[in-house]
């Protein structure tokens, strides 16, 4: 009996491996993916340069590049005013925006791989709302009840509170939507809506308790913006997001295997529970840090990974780095639109991403309607 069961398990394992190998052989786009990533590296540099040179300044892209590489001054060198605008205002904004966009896109790709569906996204399933609740709690209560925590953590208090809110929401969501190793898409979406609504209700209570100054800050912050980007904000949230971006590529093999199911991934030697724990903590940390420094910016995590899957396929070895590069570049372009569309005023960047991401999400939903059985 034992020998028979062992042989049957070995046959199952061989079948799983064969299915995975056939899947990737049939859709092998590794060479294309490498070319796309190389193009995205160049595009990322250009998007940062474009963000730094767009607006009320006489500095050209050539002047900025020459200043960055330490070129000698000449007739076309930047003025002191332009240096302040470009390097003290726009450069930290471009760096912070790129890191946030990359973090949100990678978080979406990880969640979609973990839940095995294209609709998972930190903003859609309530994770961003939970992170917002944590951040708003620290903003409103940081001078009273949470004052000891705020004083102890300093500039890291806001990212820490947002991380905790996002982590709790992600854990509850995963627990509710997963049963017997299978994650229900419908349950995930409905649970995300419920958790998001609960988090927003609690956030509303905190906003009601806020004073006038806090209320003005929270109103603009809730729509998402990187207008107040500073080197201090980069120091507060950047290390957390960069750490998560450095960790998630090591999850690529496990996420590839888990597309066949958790049982299949386990038989292939993937430590499934450890993978899930690292993925959940990484998503919560990166989402929490981005929400803490920029507010709610939606749909980046669902638009970017889906676009890349259409081009380079589902292999997370290429998908995750490509998502980081494309997410950062797209968020910078959205930021340029936000600050030039109604100049000299400025739109919250969350309005731009929602205006583009909303119709795109509906297209994804309709495209996958039959497979998702929704």
C-alpha positions as CSV (number, residue, x, y, z in Angstrom):
1,X,0.0,0.0,0.0
2,X,2.8,2.4,0.9
3,X,4.7,1.6,-2.2
4,X,1.6,2.1,-4.3
5,X,0.9,5.5,-2.7
6,X,4.5,6.5,-3.2
7,X,4.5,5.6,-6.8
8,X,1.2,7.5,-7.3
9,X,2.6,10.6,-5.7
10,X,5.7,10.4,-7.9
11,X,3.6,10.1,-11.0
12,X,1.6,13.2,-9.8
13,X,4.8,15.1,-9.2
14,X,6.1,14.1,-12.7
15,X,2.8,15.2,-14.2
16,X,3.0,18.6,-12.5
17,X,6.5,19.2,-13.6
18,X,5.6,18.2,-17.1
19,X,2.7,20.5,-17.2
20,X,4.8,23.4,-15.9
21,X,7.6,22.8,-18.4
22,X,5.1,22.5,-21.3
23,X,3.4,25.7,-20.2
24,X,6.6,27.7,-20.3
25,X,8.0,26.0,-23.5
26,X,4.7,26.8,-25.3
27,X,4.8,30.4,-24.3
28,X,8.5,31.0,-23.9
29,X,9.2,34.7,-24.3
30,X,12.4,35.0,-22.3
31,X,14.3,36.7,-25.1
32,X,11.5,39.2,-25.7
33,X,11.3,39.8,-22.0
34,X,15.0,40.6,-21.7
35,X,14.7,43.1,-24.6
36,X,11.6,44.6,-23.0
37,X,13.4,45.0,-19.6
38,X,16.4,46.6,-21.3
39,X,14.1,49.0,-23.1
40,X,12.4,49.8,-19.8
41,X,15.7,50.6,-18.1
42,X,16.3,53.2,-20.8
43,X,12.7,54.4,-20.6
44,X,13.0,54.7,-16.8
45,X,16.0,57.0,-17.1
46,X,14.2,59.1,-19.7
47,X,11.0,59.3,-17.6
48,X,13.0,60.6,-14.6
49,X,14.8,63.1,-16.9
50,X,11.4,64.1,-18.4
51,X,9.9,64.6,-14.9
52,X,12.9,66.8,-13.9
53,X,12.8,69.1,-16.9
54,X,9.0,69.6,-17.4
55,X,7.5,72.7,-15.9
56,X,8.4,76.3,-15.1
57,X,12.1,76.2,-15.6
58,X,14.5,77.1,-18.4
59,X,16.7,74.0,-17.7
60,X,17.0,71.6,-20.6
61,X,17.5,67.9,-20.5
62,X,21.1,68.4,-21.7
63,X,21.8,70.9,-18.9
64,X,20.4,68.5,-16.3
65,X,22.4,65.5,-17.6
66,X,25.6,67.6,-17.6
67,X,24.9,68.8,-14.1
68,X,24.3,65.2,-12.9
69,X,27.6,63.9,-14.4
70,X,29.5,66.9,-13.1
71,X,30.1,68.7,-16.3
72,X,31.9,72.1,-16.5
73,X,29.9,75.3,-16.5
74,X,29.3,77.1,-19.8
75,X,27.0,79.6,-21.3
76,X,24.1,77.2,-21.2
77,X,24.8,76.1,-17.7
78,X,21.9,76.1,-15.3
79,X,21.2,79.2,-13.1
80,X,21.0,79.0,-9.4
81,X,17.2,79.3,-9.5
82,X,17.0,76.4,-11.9
83,X,19.3,74.2,-9.8
84,X,17.0,74.7,-6.8
85,X,13.9,73.9,-8.8
86,X,15.4,70.8,-10.5
87,X,17.5,69.3,-7.7
88,X,15.8,70.4,-4.6
89,X,12.1,70.1,-5.7
90,X,11.9,67.9,-8.8
91,X,14.6,65.4,-8.2
92,X,13.2,64.1,-4.9
93,X,9.8,64.1,-6.4
94,X,10.9,62.1,-9.4
95,X,12.8,59.6,-7.2
96,X,9.9,59.2,-4.7
97,X,7.4,58.9,-7.6
98,X,9.4,56.2,-9.3
99,X,9.9,54.2,-6.2
100,X,6.2,54.4,-5.3
101,X,5.1,53.4,-8.8
102,X,7.5,50.5,-8.9
103,X,6.4,49.3,-5.4
104,X,2.7,49.5,-6.3
105,X,3.2,47.6,-9.6
106,X,5.3,44.9,-8.0
107,X,2.8,44.6,-5.1
108,X,0.0,44.0,-7.6
109,X,2.0,41.4,-9.6
110,X,2.8,39.5,-6.3
111,X,-0.8,39.6,-5.2
112,X,-2.0,38.4,-8.6
113,X,0.5,35.6,-8.5
114,X,-0.3,34.6,-5.0
115,X,-4.1,34.7,-5.5
116,X,-3.8,33.3,-9.0
117,X,-6.1,35.8,-10.7
118,X,-5.6,39.0,-12.6
119,X,-7.9,41.1,-10.5
120,X,-5.9,41.2,-7.3
121,X,-4.5,44.6,-6.5
122,X,-3.8,46.4,-3.2
123,X,-6.2,49.2,-4.0
124,X,-9.1,47.1,-5.1
125,X,-9.1,44.5,-2.3
126,X,-8.9,46.8,0.6
127,X,-5.2,46.7,1.4
128,X,-4.6,50.3,0.5
129,X,-7.7,51.3,2.6
130,X,-6.2,49.4,5.6
131,X,-2.9,51.2,5.1
132,X,-4.7,54.5,4.9
133,X,-6.5,53.8,8.1
134,X,-3.2,53.2,9.9
135,X,-1.6,56.4,8.4
136,X,-4.7,58.5,9.3
137,X,-4.7,57.1,12.8
138,X,-1.1,58.3,13.3
139,X,-1.8,61.7,11.7
140,X,-4.9,62.4,13.9
141,X,-3.8,60.7,17.1
142,X,-0.1,61.3,16.9
143,X,-0.4,64.3,19.1
144,X,-2.6,62.7,21.7
145,X,-3.1,59.0,22.3
146,X,-0.4,57.8,20.0
147,X,2.1,60.5,21.0
148,X,4.6,58.1,22.7
149,X,4.7,55.9,19.5
150,X,5.1,59.0,17.3
151,X,7.9,60.4,19.5
152,X,9.7,57.0,19.6
153,X,9.6,56.3,15.9
154,X,9.9,59.8,14.6
155,X,9.7,60.1,10.8
156,X,9.1,56.3,10.6
157,X,5.9,56.5,12.6
158,X,3.7,57.1,9.6
159,X,5.1,54.3,7.4
160,X,5.0,51.9,10.4
161,X,1.3,52.7,11.1
162,X,0.4,52.3,7.5
163,X,2.3,49.0,7.2
164,X,0.5,47.6,10.2
165,X,-2.9,48.6,8.8
166,X,-2.0,47.1,5.4
167,X,-0.7,43.9,7.0
168,X,-3.8,43.3,9.1
169,X,-6.0,43.8,6.1
170,X,-4.0,41.5,3.9
171,X,-4.0,38.7,6.5
172,X,-7.7,38.9,7.0
173,X,-8.4,39.0,3.3
174,X,-6.2,35.9,2.7
175,X,-7.8,34.1,5.5
176,X,-11.4,34.8,4.3
177,X,-10.8,34.2,0.6
178,X,-8.8,31.0,0.9
179,X,-10.3,27.6,1.7
180,X,-8.7,24.2,1.4
181,X,-5.8,25.8,-0.4
182,X,-8.0,27.4,-3.1
183,X,-8.7,31.1,-3.3
184,X,-12.1,32.2,-4.5
185,X,-12.0,35.3,-6.8
186,X,-15.5,36.3,-6.0
187,X,-14.9,35.9,-2.2
188,X,-11.7,37.9,-2.5
189,X,-13.4,40.8,-4.3
190,X,-16.4,40.9,-1.9
191,X,-14.2,40.5,1.2
192,X,-12.0,43.3,-0.2
193,X,-15.0,45.5,-0.6
194,X,-16.2,44.8,2.9
195,X,-12.8,45.4,4.5
196,X,-12.3,48.5,2.4
197,X,-15.6,49.9,3.5
198,X,-14.9,49.1,7.2
199,X,-11.5,50.8,6.9
200,X,-13.0,53.8,5.2
201,X,-15.7,54.0,7.9
202,X,-13.1,54.1,10.7
203,X,-11.1,56.6,8.7
204,X,-14.2,58.8,8.4
205,X,-14.5,58.7,12.2
206,X,-10.9,59.8,12.6
207,X,-11.4,62.6,10.0
208,X,-14.4,63.8,11.9
209,X,-12.1,64.0,15.0
210,X,-9.4,66.0,13.1
211,X,-8.8,69.7,13.5
212,X,-8.9,72.1,10.6
213,X,-5.2,71.8,9.7
214,X,-5.3,68.0,9.8
215,X,-8.5,68.0,7.8
216,X,-7.0,70.1,5.0
217,X,-3.9,67.8,4.9
218,X,-6.0,64.6,5.0
219,X,-8.4,65.8,2.2
220,X,-5.6,66.4,-0.3
221,X,-3.5,63.4,0.9
222,X,-6.4,61.0,0.5
223,X,-6.5,61.7,-3.3
224,X,-2.9,60.8,-3.7
225,X,-0.1,63.1,-4.5
226,X,3.7,63.4,-4.5
227,X,3.7,67.2,-4.6
228,X,5.2,67.3,-1.1
229,X,8.1,65.0,-1.9
230,X,11.2,65.8,0.1
231,X,14.4,64.0,0.9
232,X,13.0,63.4,4.4
233,X,10.0,61.6,2.9
234,X,12.3,59.5,0.8
235,X,14.3,58.6,3.9
236,X,11.1,57.7,5.8
237,X,9.4,55.5,3.2
238,X,12.1,54.8,0.6
239,X,14.1,52.2,2.5
240,X,11.0,50.1,3.2
241,X,9.9,50.1,-0.4
242,X,13.4,49.4,-1.8
243,X,13.8,46.5,0.7
244,X,10.6,45.0,-0.6
245,X,11.6,45.5,-4.2
246,X,14.9,43.7,-3.4
247,X,13.1,40.8,-1.7
248,X,10.3,39.9,-4.1
249,X,12.5,38.8,-7.1
250,X,13.5,35.8,-4.9
251,X,9.8,34.8,-4.8
252,X,9.6,34.5,-8.6
253,X,10.3,30.7,-8.8
254,X,7.7,30.0,-6.1
255,X,5.1,32.3,-7.7
256,X,5.7,30.5,-11.0
257,X,5.1,27.1,-9.4
258,X,2.1,28.3,-7.4
259,X,0.2,29.1,-10.7
260,X,-0.5,25.3,-10.8
261,X,-1.9,25.3,-7.3
262,X,-0.4,25.2,-3.8
263,X,-0.3,21.4,-3.8
264,X,1.6,21.3,-7.0
265,X,4.0,23.9,-5.8
266,X,4.6,21.9,-2.6
267,X,5.4,18.7,-4.5
268,X,7.9,20.7,-6.5
269,X,9.8,21.7,-3.4
270,X,8.4,25.2,-2.9
271,X,8.0,26.1,0.8
272,X,4.4,27.4,0.2
273,X,3.7,28.7,3.6
274,X,7.0,30.6,3.8
275,X,6.4,32.0,0.4
276,X,2.9,33.2,1.4
277,X,4.2,34.8,4.6
278,X,7.0,36.7,2.8
279,X,4.7,37.8,0.0
280,X,2.0,39.1,2.3
281,X,4.5,41.0,4.5
282,X,6.2,42.4,1.5
283,X,3.0,43.6,-0.1
284,X,1.8,45.1,3.2
285,X,5.1,46.9,3.8
286,X,5.5,48.4,0.4
287,X,1.8,49.4,0.1
288,X,1.9,50.8,3.6
289,X,5.0,52.9,3.0
290,X,3.7,54.2,-0.4
291,X,0.4,55.2,1.1
292,X,2.1,56.9,4.1
293,X,4.2,59.2,1.9
294,X,1.8,59.7,-1.1
295,X,-1.7,58.9,0.0
296,X,-4.0,56.6,-2.1
297,X,-2.9,56.1,-5.6
298,X,-5.0,53.4,-7.3
299,X,-4.9,51.0,-10.2
300,X,-1.1,51.1,-10.8
301,X,-0.9,47.6,-9.4
302,X,-3.5,46.1,-11.8
303,X,-2.7,48.0,-15.0
304,X,1.0,47.5,-15.1
305,X,1.3,43.7,-14.5
306,X,-1.6,43.0,-16.9
307,X,0.0,45.0,-19.7
308,X,3.3,43.2,-19.2
309,X,1.7,39.8,-19.1
310,X,0.2,40.5,-22.5
311,X,3.7,41.3,-23.9
312,X,6.3,39.1,-22.0
313,X,4.1,36.4,-20.5
314,X,3.5,35.3,-16.9
315,X,7.0,34.3,-15.9
316,X,7.6,36.2,-12.7
317,X,11.4,36.1,-13.2
318,X,10.9,38.8,-15.8
319,X,7.5,40.1,-14.8
320,X,8.6,41.5,-11.4
321,X,11.6,43.6,-12.5
322,X,9.7,44.8,-15.6
323,X,6.7,45.8,-13.4
324,X,9.0,47.8,-11.1
325,X,10.5,49.7,-14.1
326,X,7.2,50.3,-15.9
327,X,5.2,51.1,-12.8
328,X,7.8,53.8,-11.8
329,X,7.8,55.3,-15.4
330,X,4.1,55.4,-15.7
331,X,3.6,57.1,-12.4
332,X,6.1,59.8,-13.3
333,X,4.2,60.4,-16.6
334,X,0.9,60.6,-14.6
335,X,2.6,63.1,-12.3
336,X,3.7,65.2,-15.2
337,X,0.1,65.3,-16.5
338,X,-1.2,66.1,-13.0
339,X,1.0,69.1,-12.6
340,X,0.7,70.5,-16.2
341,X,-2.9,69.8,-17.2
342,X,-4.3,72.6,-15.1
343,X,-1.1,74.6,-14.5
344,X,-0.3,76.6,-12.5
345,X,-2.6,74.5,-10.2
346,X,-2.0,70.8,-9.7
347,X,-4.3,67.8,-9.8
348,X,-3.9,65.0,-7.3
349,X,-2.1,62.2,-9.1
350,X,-4.7,59.7,-7.8
351,X,-7.3,61.3,-10.1
352,X,-5.2,60.6,-13.1
353,X,-4.4,57.0,-12.3
354,X,-8.1,56.3,-11.4
355,X,-9.3,58.0,-14.7
356,X,-7.1,55.6,-16.7
357,X,-7.2,52.6,-14.4
358,X,-11.0,52.5,-14.0
359,X,-11.9,51.7,-17.7
360,X,-8.8,49.4,-17.9
361,X,-10.1,47.4,-14.9
362,X,-13.5,47.0,-16.6
363,X,-11.8,45.8,-19.7
364,X,-9.9,43.2,-17.7
365,X,-13.1,42.1,-16.0
366,X,-15.0,41.7,-19.2
367,X,-12.0,39.9,-20.9
368,X,-11.8,37.4,-18.0
369,X,-15.5,37.1,-17.3
370,X,-16.0,33.6,-18.6
371,X,-12.9,32.2,-16.9
372,X,-13.6,34.0,-13.6
373,X,-17.3,32.9,-13.6
374,X,-18.4,36.3,-12.3
